[in-house]
Amino acid sequence: MIRDGSHHITIPELIDGLPITPHGLDGTIVVRDLVEDSRLAGPGTLFLARVGDAVDGRAFIPQAESAGAPIVLSDAEGCARCTGPSLECADPASIGAELAYRIHGMPASHLGLVGITGTNGKTTTAFILRHLLASPGDPCGLVSGIEIHDGEEWTDARLTTPQAPELCRIMGRMVRNGCRHAVMEVSSHALDLGRVEPLEFDIGIFTNLSGDHLDHHGDMSSYACSKRKLFASLPDDGCAIININDEQGDFMASAASCHVIECGDGAAARVLCTFEDLRGSLGRFEGPWGSFEASLPLIGRHNLFNALQAVAAAWKCNVPVEHIQRRLSSCPCPRGRLQRVKGPRTAPHVFIDFAHTDAALSSTLQNVRRLLPESSRLHVVFGCGGDRDATKRPRMAAAAARWADRITLTSDNPRNEDPEKILAEVFSGIPADHAEGTIVQPDRAQAIEHAIMSAHSDDVVVIAGKGHERFQLVGSRRISFDDEAVAMEVLHRHEPSRIEFIDMDTIAGWVDGTWLQPPACREESIEGIVIDSREVTAGLAFVAIKGKSHDGHDHVASAIEDGASLVVVERPIESDTVPVLMVKDTRQALAQLARNWRQRLEDMTVIAITGSCGKTTTRSLLQNVLSQDASTCASIRSFNNDIGLPLSILSARPHHKYLVLEAGSSSPGEIDHLGSIAQPDHAIITMVGESHLQELESQEGVAREKYSLLPHVRTSSWVRDDPYDLPPGLASKVHRFGTAGDSPGHQSTLSMHGSSLSLEDGAIFQVGLPGHHNAMNAVPVIHLARSLGLDDAEIQRGLDQVRPPRGRGRRSIIGEIDFIDESYNANPDSMWAAIDTVLDQSRAGSRIVLVLGDMLELGDRADSSHDQLGRRIASHPGSDSIDLVMLVGQHVQATVRGLVSSGWPTDRLIHEQDVDDEAMSRVASMLQRGDTVLLKASRGLSLERIIELRRPRESEVRTG
């Protein structure tokens, strides 16, 4: 069989100048291809017969000759077996690579060839770079570990870097298909075994180096030396693009005799993340090209760094900066590289990732962790392959335990090893405090199902290890298995998407809208409603909301392009493909949709939660408890305003038994409006405190606002026993609850990692959240759940599933410093509760450090509240055990005054007025091993940066 070589070449021309001894050579023999598989041999093909890792190609010389191969390339022993002409050499693999390159016209010399090497990030960087280099009429070739593109067609890849004959064949097609550039991943195996030796790379990119493939290389030094060969091969007029943040960066750069562009913190090329969420990120790219800002539809800061190196390479290839900036916003996600699995909107976020080393898994989970919605949990499913580097198995477990809330261990590609043995070695790396909650399920499909089905709608599930692979290697069998397909099937069982939602005609009637473009069928139903064009998929309606800084109407075209079944607008737009409904006010329309949908959910029990503090924690507690009884829908993230609450209601479906909503307020009348939409059956008011005083003027004003929910409650409410009058004439029953001494109904005691709550009837509940305030949040949850018929065992199972979300009391031990992270929000009440918790839970002999920042949104009460905070700290019964108070920000100047005027010693007080990274670094540097540190401030200060600045690689995270 003749492959598509670009031209014919005689044997004398082919072997000229190479250390080859010909046998029986006929000078008229012409070849057009070189093959290693005897099944591909035929007239015009040179058969390469060499000894491989698993197969001796010399054994197939007779078959190749019988198929018509005119000549064979082999070593002395192989040539002795030939009956026809042969070419003898000492290193058939290396010589074969050179011959293949010559046969196909030395295609790399006609391409601007970019090679990318490193342990992680090669594929994504390659896909981004190809996207930047390609344009209509100007294709760019790609050789990746997932797919290959020859300028015209995509094909699946079998190896990260193909064998030399196949690689040269592919590049020959690229040249003939009009490619001027090609991007390829270069594996350490390919460099070590000489597969790419004949190629002429113009640019080399080094992404990073971490433990992998040590079964082949033996040690990290040999592994690094293999990677380094790429940069040593670059010509003097080439370019090396090096991740200088990696400890091997200097080693790689020193091999290059050409121009080097260093990428990383403080380097010539760098990227600053200015915004990120689970849909992508926004970054400022700075380098020798100047500076520009661009969006990237790939999640995680590691992908911004991948994009940075691709930008540097594209710039060296003379791509205009304006083109680079524009193209970044439409970069495709490589299959299996933090690839989102599409599912119903109310199902968890699920991503497939190829992370199969401890460094890759840690990077992936850390990046996802940063993007988690408040109170959401991170689940990870992973395993380790058999017959591969076993040293990474416990390291991967440790990485998972550090970043994930839920871990499910499963089989990867066991190959010839016992899956149970592999899992035992992985499990050995799980820290003791994570062992009990770690699930071990060898069946990968069942493991994926368990993780997704146990996740809430705002949780994130990362299925790691296999990524793009569509098979599982078990023994000698190659079994069909696709993580994405399995996850997609489970997702659609998790929350059925096509269940009795709203048809087009009903929507128009509910919002009193006018059809600019009517639907072909008014009885057709949509599947859900979104206001973010990035969330649009087929079947969803997009409502264009006009906000303070963003106008959804600017993204209508994008929503239509992504498959929206309906768009709702308040100003005319043109569309002849999608129904368009115009309303007077899209915010009001969203509220009307939710109000009417709520009326259709009469069989569902709806609970609304409001209060100055504790709404999200209480919602999480109640959601977990009620889920023990039946399907429960809850507020999407902390969606609690006039947009978020309607969206949460519209995410509920008739199969749900419970709907738990948060209702927030920053100005008078908002809670009353939200209550009129939700019409809750039950309500919880956590507390009345000093929050939003700038708009609500006083705590009495806060009470009036929070209590305005009560007239809308149909059955019963649980309201903390704060000293404010309830609205008169309430039709529903109100239960009061309070602290021990204030209310006879319960008392709470604390343990180190949570709360033990004792009720009046003798029942005792454990709450896995620290502090009296969290025990208080659990009280109305328990009573409400009991009133709904749940027994105490079900309630406790639900409470057991709750762990502190980021910034809400999560404890982390970083380099022997015990951090209590309360950085998400702060007002006087929550500030004081957090300080009480720290003093109650500090370790014996530990230095207690309070790192406190500004409390925002206090209006005219800001100075007095901050001053009072200082006075209360100084007069606290446990103040003698506070070793240091570190204050960050401007408003806390009043706290300094309050402390000093109350006699607080100045040698136990530090004030940093700035809140930038340099100030956070100074604060972090003053902490000592053994400290117990409270971080507490309003969200705008991002005090959690202090934890990241102190986080060494060996840190161990525990929650509770």
N, C-alpha and C positions, 0 to 999 in steps of 0.2 A: 504494500500500500504506500503510495507516494504522498507525502505531506506537501504543504504549499510553500516550498522553498521559493525564494524570489528569483533565483537564476541558477543556471547549470555551471558546474566547475569541475575541471579535470583533477584527478588525484595528484599529479605532480604539482599543479598550481596550489592545491589545497594544503599539501604537507610541506611546502617550501619553507625552509628555515627551522623546522621543528625537529626535536630529537626522536625521529621515527625511523624504524628499519622496515622497508617494504619487502614483502615476500610474494613472488609470482605476479608482480605488478604488470598490468596491461595499461600502457599510457593513455589508451583511448577510453578508459572507464570514466564515466561522468556520474556525479552524484548530485542530488537535489535536496537531500535531507539526511539527518542523522537520527537514529532511533535506538532506544535501549530495550524496548519491548519487542520480542521476536514476532509477536502477533501483528505488529505494525510494519514489519520488514517487507521488502518487495523490490522490484526493479528500481534503480535510482537511489536506493537508500544505503547508507553506511551504517552497519550494525555495530554498536558499542557493547562489547562483552567484558564486564568487569565484576569483581567480587564486591557485593553489597553487604549491608549489615545482616540481612536475613536471607538473601538469595544470591547464588553464584550465577551471574549472567553467562558465564562461559559454558554452562550446561545446555544453553539454548542455541548454541552456534549451529548445530545441524538443522534445527527448525528454520532459523533465519536464512541459511543458505538454500534450503528447500523452497522457501518462499520467494527466492529470486534476488536476495541481497547480493550485489556484485562484489562486496568487499567487507572485511571484518576488521575492527580495531580492538586489540586486546594486548595482554601481556605475553611473555614468552610461552607460558603453558597454554594459554588460550589459542595463540596462533598455531601451536603444534597440533591442535585439534582440527584446524580448518582444512577443508579439501580444496578450497579455492583461494584467491588472492587475499592477503591480510596485511595489516599494518601493526608492527610490534613496537611497544613503548613500555617504559618502566611505570608510568602513572597514567593509566587509561582514562581515569576520571578527569584529571586536569587537562590532558591533551584533548579529550573528547569535548570539553567545554570550549576550547579554542577552535577546534574544527567546526563545531556547530555554529560558532560565531562567524567564522569565515564563510560557511555554506550559505548563511542567510544574509550575506552582504554587509557584515559588521554594522548591524542596524543602530546600535547605541551611538555610533559616530554621527548619525543623522538626527539624533534626538537630543534635546536638552534633558539629561537624565538626572533625576533627584532620587537618592537613596536614603531611606529612613531606617534607623536601627535603634534598638533599646528594648528594655523588657516590656514596658507598658506604653500605650498611647500611639503605637506605630500606625495601626489601622485607621484610627480617627484622624490623625494628622494627615495621613495619605488621602483620605476621602475629602477632607477640607481643602487640601492643596490642589487636588485634581479639580475640584469645583471652582477654585479661584483661577486656575490656568485655562480651563475650557470655556469656550463661548461658541455660539452658533457659527458653523463653518470653520471652526478652529478646534478640532477635538484634541483631547489629552488622554494619553494611555494611562492605565492603572494596573499594577500588579500588587494585590493585597492578599492577606490571609483569608479573606472572605470571598471576594469576587475579583474578576479580571475583566478589564475593558480594553479592547484593541482599537478603539476609535470608532467602532461601529456596533459591536455586540458585547453583551455581558455574559460571562460564563462563571460558574462556581469554581472556586479555588480548591485545590486538594492539599497544598502545602503553603506555608507562609511565603517561601520563595521557591518556585518550581525548579526542577532539575534543569541543568544547563541547556540540553537540547530543546526542551519545551519552552524555556525562557527565551531563547534566541528565536524560536519559531514565532512566539507571540510578538516579539519586538519587530520582527520582519513584517508581520501583518500591520502593526501600528504605523510603520513608515509608509507602507502602501496605502493605508487608509487616511493618510494626510496628517498624522500627528506630528507636531513640532516639539512637544514635550511628553515626557513619561515620568510617572511617579511610581516608585516601587518600595515595598517593605523588604528589608534585607535582614534575614535572620542570622543569628550567630552560627547556626549549622551551615548555612549557605556560605558564610565567610570562611568558616573553619574548613569546609570540605571543597572549597575552590569553585563553587557553582557560578560565582559572579566575577571570577578573576579576569576574564577577557573584557568585561564591560568597562566603559569609560564614563564614570560618574562626574557630573559637573558640580553638583551640590550634595553634601551629606548632612543629615540631621541626626543628632543624638537626643533622644527623649529622656532616658533615665536608665538606671541599672539596679536591679534588686534580685533576690534569690530565685532562680529558676534554671531549669535545664542542667542542674549540677550533676544529674545522672550521666550526662554526655561530657561536660567540661571538667568535672571533678571538683573544681573549687572556683571561688569568685574571681580570683586573679586570672585564671585561664579564660573564664567567661568574658571578662573585661578585655583581655588581649584580643580575643576573636572579634569583638565589636570594633575595637580600635583599628582593625585592618581597613575598614571603610575609609577612615579619615586619612590614613597613610597613603591611600591610593588616589586621593584627589589631586588634580593638576595644580600647577602654580597659579593659574588664573581662575581656579574654582572657588568654592566657598563652603566653609564648615559652619553649621548653625548648631550651637551647643547649649544644652541646659546646664548652666553654670551652678544652679542650685544643687545639682546632684554631686555627691562627693567624688564621682568619677569624671566629672565634667572637665577638669583641668587635664586629666590623663588623656582624654579623647582629643581635646584641643591641641595638646602638645604634639600630636602625631601629624597634624595638618601643616603643610608648607604654604598654604594659601590664606586668603582672607578669612578671619573667624568672626562671626557675629555671636556674641554671648547673650543668652536670654536668661532672665531671672531677676530676682530682687536686686536692685542697685546696678543692674547690668545695662549695656547699651540698648538692649531691646527688652521691654517689659510691658506687662498688661495690668491694669487696675480694674477690678470688678466694681462697677458702680451700682449694679442692681442684679438680683437673681431670684428666681423662683423655680417651681417645678416645670415651667414651660421653657426656660432658657435664661439667658443672662445678657447684660449690657456691660461692655468693657471699653476702657480707653487704651488704645494700642500706641505705645511710644517707642521710637527707634530711629534709625538713620533715615527713615522715610518721613519723619516728622511726628505728628500726633493726630489721631482721629478717634472718634467714638463710633462703635458699631454694635448691633445686636447679634446674638448668636443663638439659634433655636436648639441648642444642645445644653443639657443641664450639667452643672458642676463647674467649679473653678478650674479643675484639671483640664476640662475641655477648652476653657479660655486660654490656658497655657498651650495646649495643642494648637489652637488657632493662631497664637502668637508665632509659633515656629513656622506654621504654614504661611503666615503673612510675610515673615522675613524671607522665606524662599520665593514666594511669588514676586516680592519686590526685586529680588536679585534676578528674577526672570523677566524684569522690565514690565511687569503688569502695572498699569496706572493705579495710584492709591485710591482714586475715586471708584474704580472698578472693584478693587478689593473690598472697600467699605460696603459697597452695594451688594456684592455677592455673598458676603458673610451672613447676611440676614436670611439667606435661603439655603444654607448648607444642609445637606441631607444627613440623617443619622445612620451611620453604618449599622447593618443588621447585627444585633446582639451586643452593641456597645451602649449601655444605658439606654436601651431602646424601650420606649413606652409600649405597653400592650393595651390595645384599645378595648374598652369595656364600657358598660353602663356608667353614667355619670355618678350614680350613687354608690358605685363599687369602689374598693380601694385603688390607689395608684399602684400599678405594677410595672416593674422594669426588669428587662433581661440584660444581663451583663456578662462579659467574658472573663471577668476578674477571676484568675485562677492561681494567683500568688498572694502571699500575705500583704505585700506592698500594694498590689492592685486592689485587693479587697478593702484594705484600710482606706485607701484613697477614695474609692467609690462610696463607701459607707459614710465617710467623713463628709464628703461633698453633699450627699443626700441628706445627712443629718442636719446640716446647716440650713437646708431648705424646708424642713418639715414644718407644716402648719402647727400652730400652737396646740398643745395637748395631744398631738398625733404621736403614733408609735412607729418605730422602724423595725420591720421584720426582715430577716435574711434567711434564705435557703441556699445551702451550698454543700459541697463535698470535695473530695480530692481524688485525682485519677490514680489508677494502679500502674505499676511498672514505671513509675516516674519518681522524681525527687521526693522522698518521704520526709525529709527534714522540715519541709514547709508545713506539714499537716498540723502540728500543734500551734505553729505561728499563725496560721489562718484562723484557727479557733480563737486565739487570743485577740486577733484583730476584730473578729465578729463581736466578741464579748465587750470590747472597748466601745464600740459605736452603736450596736443594735440593742433594741429592747427585747426582741423575741428572736430566738435562734432555732432553726430546724436543720439538723444535720441529715444528709442523705447521700445516696450513691451518685458518683459522677461517671467516669468511664473506668470501671474496676479492672478491665482487661483480664490479666491472668492472676490477679490477687483476690483474696476473699474480701468481699465488701464489708463484712462485719469487722474484720481485722483493721481495715483502713479507717472505718468509723471510730473504732476504739482508739486508734492513734490520734485522730483528729480531736476526739473528746478529751484526751489527756491534756490538751491545751486550754480547756474551758476553766476559768477561775472557779474556786469553790462556791462563791456566792452567786454564780450563774448556773451551776450544775443542775439544780433541781428544776429550773424552768426551761432547760434545753431539751428539745424534742429530738429523738433519734428515730428516723424512719427511712430504712434502706430503699424502699420503693419510691423512686423519684416522683412519679405522678401523684402518689398519695401524699408525699411531703409538700408538694406544691399546693395541692388541694387543701391540706390542713392549714398552711400559712395564710392562704387567701381567705378561706372561710372563717378563720379566727380573727381576721383584721376588720377594723371599722372603716367607714367610708373615707375618712381623712387619713388613714394610715398609709404607709408606703411599704410595699413588699418588693425586695430585691432578690431575684433568682439568679444566682451567680455561678460561674464556673464553665458553662458550656456555650453560652452566647449564641452565635450563629449556627452552631452544629445542629444537624437534624438527625442525629443517630446517637446510639449509646454502644460503647464497645464492651462486650461482656464475653470473656474468654476469647475464642476465635470468631465469635459472631458479631456482626454489625447490625444492631437492632434499630429500627426506625424509631426515633424519639425526638420531639421538637418542643423545647420549653415554651416557646411562644404559643404554639397550638394548644398545649395542655392548659396553660394559664388562661388563654382566651375562652376556652370552653368552661373552665371553672368560674371565671368572672361573670359569664352570662347566666350561671346558676346562682351566683352570689346574690345578685339583685336583678331579677328579670326586668328588662328595659321596656318591653312592649306590653304594658299592662294598663288598660283603661285610662289612657291620658286624654288630653283635650283635643278635640277636632277643630279645624280651621274656622268653621262657622260659629262654634261656641266661643272661641277666642275673640272673634270680631264683636260678638254681642256683649261679652263681659267688659270689654274695654271701650265700647262705643266707638269703634274704629271705622275708617273708610278705606276700602280696597283701592290702592293705586295700581296693583297688579293682582287680580283675583286668582285664587287657586283653581286648577282644573277640576278638582273634586273637593267641595267644601266639607264633605264628611271625612276626609282624610285626617288622621290624627298625627300629631307630632310626638316625639319621644321624650322631650324635655326642653327646658328653657335655660339659656345662658346669657350673660351680659359681657363676657370676655371672648373676643373673636378667636383667641388662641385655643379655646375649649370647644370650638364648633366642630362637629362631625355630622355626617349624614343623619337626618331625622330630627335634628334639634332646631329650635327657634332661637333667633338672635334678637335681643331687645337692645337697641342702641340708647344707652343712658348717657346723658350729658352731665359730667361732673365738674369739679372746680378746676382740675388740670387736664382732664382727658375727655374727649367727646367720642362716644361710641360710633357716631355717624361717620367718623373718619376711617372706620374699620369695616364698614358694611361690605365693601367690595371684597375684602379678604374673607369675610364670613360666607359670602355667596360662593366664592371660589372653593372654600373648604367643604361645601356641601350643605349649607343651612337649608332647611325645608321651608323656612318662613323668616322674614325680617320685619320687625316692628320699629317704626321710626316716627319722629315728630316733625320732620321736614321732608319734602319730596325728594326721592331718589329714583333713578331709572333702572329698571331691570325687566327683561323679557323672559327670564328663565326661572325666577323664584317669586312666589307670592310676596307682595309688599303691603303691609297694613300700616296706615298712618293714624296716629292718635294725637291728642292735644299735648299730652305730657307723658313721656315714657316711664318716668318714675311712678306716677299715679297709675299708669296702666299696669306696671308690675305689681303694685299693691292690690289692684283690683283682681288681677289674675289669682294672686295668692288668697285673697279674701274669699273668692268664689270657689277655689279649689278646696279651701278649708271646709266649706259647707258640704262638699261631696265626701269628706272624710269623717262622717258622723260616727262611724263605728270605731274610730281610732281615738285613743286616749292621748290628749295633747297636754303637755306640761310646759309652762313658761317659767324661766328663772331670771331674776334680776337682783340687783344689789350693788353696793359700791365696791365690794371686794368678793372674790370667791365664786363668781358666776361660772367661769370656765371649769374650775376644779369641781364644783358641784355638778355641772352638766356631765363631766366625764364620769364622776362617781355614779350618777343616776343612770347614764347610758349603759355602763357596764353591768349594773345591777339588773336593770330591766331586760337586758339582753339574755339573762339567764332564763327568763320566762318566755320571751317571744321576740320576733323580729322587731328591732327598734331603729328608728331613724332619728338623727340628731342634727343640730345646727352644723352647717358646713364650716369647718374651722371655727373662728370666733365671729361668724357672721351674725351680728346682733343689731344692726341699724335698719333704716327704712329700705335698704336694698338687700342686706344680708338675710334678715328674717323672712321676707317674702321668698327669696331663693331657697331657703331651707324648707319652707312649707311646700314649695313646688317640687322639691326633691323627694317628698314622701309619696308612697304608692299605697293602694288599698290593702296590699298584703301585709303592710306593717301594722303592728298592734299598738305601738307607742311612737310618739313624736315628741322629742325633747328640744326645746328652743331656748336660746338666750335672747334677752331683750336689754339693750344698752341705751344710754341716754347721755347727751352732753348739753342739752338745752330743754327748757320747759315744753311739755306737750308731746315729746317723742314717745315716751312709754305708753301714754294713753292711745296714741295712734297705732303703735305696734300691738297693743292689747286688743284694739278693735279688729285688727286683721287676724290675730291668732285665735281669739275666743277660747282661751285655754280651759280645760276641765279642772286642772290643778295648777298651783303656782308655788314657787319658793322665793322668798325675799331674804337673801343671805344676811344683809346688814345695811344700815345707813351710816355712811362715814363721810369724811371730808374729801370728796372728789368732785371735779367739775364745778368748783365753787365760783369760778369766774363767770359761768353762765347761770348757775342755779342759786348764787348769792349767799346761801347759808345752809347749814345742815338741815334746818327746818324745810328749806326749799328742796334739798335732796330727798328728804322723807316724802314730801308731797309728790315729787316726781315718781319715786319708786312705788309708792302706795297707789298711784293712779292705775296700776295694773289690776288691782283687786276688784274694782266694779265689773271687770270683764270676765272674771273667773266664775265658772259654772258650778263647781262642786266644793272644793276646799283649798285652803292655802296654808302654808307654814311660813310664819313671819318671825324673825328674830325679835326678841323682847327689848327693842330699843325704845327710848322714852319719847315716843312721838305718837300722836293720836291717829287712829285709823280713820279712813273716810266713813261718814255716816251712811246708814241704810244699806249695808252690804247684804246681798242675797245669799252668798256662799259662806261656809263656815271658815273661821280663821283660827288656826292653832298657833300658840306662841311657843318659842323655844329660846333658851338662853344658856348662859354659863352656869357652872356649878355655883350654887349660892343664889343665883338670880332666878333659877327655875328648878323646881323639884324633880323634873323629869329625867335628869341624867347627871352623871359626873364623868369626867375624862381624866385619865392618867397617861403619861407619856413613856415610851420606851425609846431606845437610841435611834432606831430607824423607822419609827412610825408612831402610831397612837393606839392605845387600848381604850375602848369606849365602853363604859358600863351604864346601862339604862336602869330605870327605876324598878322594872320587873325582874331584874337580875341578869338579863341577857348581856353578854359581853361580845363586842365586835372588835376586830383588828382592822386598822386602816393603815395602809402602807404609805402614808404621807406624814411628814414630821409636823409637829406643832399643834397647840390647842385650837388654833383657828381652823386647821384642816379637820380635826375631830368635830368641831362645830359644824363644818360643812356637811359632814356625814350624818348628823342628827336628823335633819329634815328628810334626807334621802331614805334613811332607814324607816322612819315613820310613814312616809308616803308609799314606799314599796310595800310595807305591811298592809296599808289600807287598800292596796290594789291586789292583795291576795298572795304575795310572795312570802315564802317561809324564811326563817332566819338562815337556814343553810344556803338557800339560793342567794340571799342578800350577801352573805359572807363570801361566797364564790365570786360575786361581782366585785366586791371591795378588794379581793385578793388580786384582781387584774389591773388595778390602778397603780401607776407609778408616777412620780413627779415629772411633768413635762419640763422641757428646757425653760430655764428662767423662773420656775415656779417651785423652788425648793429642792431641785435635783442636787444630790451630793456627789462630788467627784474627788478622789484622792489623786493628786497630781504631784509627783515628786515629794511625797510625804506631807503635802499640804492638803488639809481637808477643806475643800471649798463647798459652801452652801450657796447655790446660785439662785438668787431671787431678783435677777436683773430685768425681768420682763416688765414689771410695772411697780409703781409706788405711790401711795398716799399716806397720810399720817397713821391711819389704822393698820394698814398692811405693813408699814415700816415697823411699827411697834410690835406687831405680832411676830415678825421675823426676828427681831432682836430678842424677844422672849424665848423663841425657839432655840436660837443659838446658845443662849445662856443655860437653857435647860439641858441641852444635848452635847455640850462641849466635852472633849475627852480630858480625863484626869491628866494634869501636868501640861496641858496644851496652852499655848499663848493664844488668846482670843483677839482677833482683829476685825473691827467693823469697817468695811469699805462702803461708804454711803454716798449717794449722789443726789442730784437735784430731784425734787418732786415737782413735776410740771402740772399745769392746768389747775392751779390753786387760786388764780386770780388775785384779788386784794388780800387774801389770807396767806399768800406765799411767805412773806417775811415772818409773820407771827407763827405760822405752822412750823417753819424751819427753826425759828428761835426756840419754840416750845420743845421741839425734838431734842435739841441740845440740853435743855434743862431737865428733860425726863431721863435722858441717858445718865446725866450727872447724879440724879437723885434715885436711880434704879437701885433696888436692894442688892443686886449683884454687880454693881458698877465696879467694885474693887477687883473683880475677875476680868474686866475688860482691859487688856494691855495696851491697845492702840486703837484710836479712831482716826481713820483716813477719810477725808471728805473731798469729793470731786465735783467741781462745777461752780456756778456763780451763786445760785440761790442759797447754797449751804454756807455762804459767808455768815448768814444769820445763825446757823447752827453753831458755827465757831463762837459767835458772840454769846449764845446761850450757854455753851459749855464753859467758856472762860469766866463769864459772870457768875456761874454757879460753883466756881472753884476747881474746875477740871485742870489738872496739871498740864502745862504746855508741852512737856516732854512726852506726853502720851497722845499728842494731837498733831496731825499733818493735814495741810490743805493744798490741793492741786486745783487751781482755777480753770485750767484748760482741760478739754475732754478729747483731745486728739490722740493719735496712736503713740506719740512720744510721751504724753502724760501717762497713758495706760502702761507704757513700758517702765516708766519710773516707779509707778505704784507696784507693778509686778516684781520689780527688782528688790523692793524693800521687804517682801514676804520671806519668811524663814521656814525651813523644814520643821514640821511638827505643829505649825500654826493651824488653828481653826478660823476660817475666813468667811465672813458673810459679805456677799455682793448684793447691794440693794439700791435701786434707783429707778427712775422712770425709763421707759424703753428707749427714748431718744439718746441716752448716754451710752448704750451698748457696753455695759460694764463686763459682759462675758468675754470681751477681748482679753481681759487680764488672765483668764483661765488659759486661753490659747497661747498666750505669751509664756506661760509657765509649763506648758504641756510637753514633756519629753517623750521620746518614742516609746519608752518602756512604761508609760503611765497606765494605770489600771482604773477603770471606772466602775463604780458601784452605784446603784440607785437606791432610793429609800430615804 
